[in-house]
Amino acid sequence: MRTLRTALLTAAATGLAVTALAQVPAAAAPAPAPAPPKFLSAGQLPASLTPWTAGPVRQGVPAEGSVCTAGIAPAAGTRHRDFRTELDTGARQTITVAATTARAKALAAELRSALETCLDRLKEQDPGLEGEAFYQGRVDIEEGAHVYSIDTSYPEVGSTDIGLYSVGRDGRAVTVVEWGQLGELDGAPLEGFKKTTRTAVAKLY
């Protein structure tokens, strides 16, 4: 009888141990890293007389160009992509993923300020430069995007250039879209650029 009782107690203890192990939750698998924000494709740029060609997505800030916003976005968390046509038209998209939403909001504000003061800074560097700059309005998408135009000219040589710029944000991601070509604002695809800006922000996440 004592042997039977010992066997039953052992079996009961084993059963409790198995039940307890079954009730211990398995270690949670690590959450997958979020997908990086997506860039515009060539077909999503404003219409041009010749097709757009998209370059590769590169890490870090652009090595040159982007004169209005150079030195503002950090290299860490930033990628960029250049676009071109067979004519004198080019574009660029830069995306920065900040560590926090608050930092992204501050970065977007700093980029907007840089665009608003860009023409004045360019004139200080080159007194022969003339031009006009305009705020072209807000695009209602995610946390919002803002569009600017800067029209510059050198009267002595008769050259004119028009640039369109936008800054948009979705959460921690901030994007800047730049478009430029020879010519004046009247010939720039402003509405097409606003559509491109909307698409750029919508594609972030």
Summary of the structure (lengths in Angstrom):
residues: 205
radius of gyration: 27.6
end to end distance: 70.5
largest distance: 114.8
contacts: 578
relative contact order: 0.15
helix: 32%
strand: 30%
